[in-house]
Amino acid sequence: MDLHPIDTTGFDADVLTLESITTAPTATTRDKAIREAGERLVARGCVTPAYVDAMFAREAEVSSAAP
């Protein structure tokens, strides 16, 4: 039985590690939270700054915030 129904081709398991998680975020707004998360991903070499820009573009199209 395949326990991974999602295609994980190219998936990098090192993206979500204990070092990439914070229990003390400093962001006080949605945009600051996106920036903080994006900067952590860039610092770890998981994404480029262009990806962070795309995070903001996506948020502008469809909010990820819960109602």
Secondary structure, 3 states (H helix, E strand, C coil): CCCCCCCCCCCCCCCCCHHHCCCCCCCCCHHHHHHHHHHHHHHCCCCCHHHHHHHHHHHHHCCCCCC
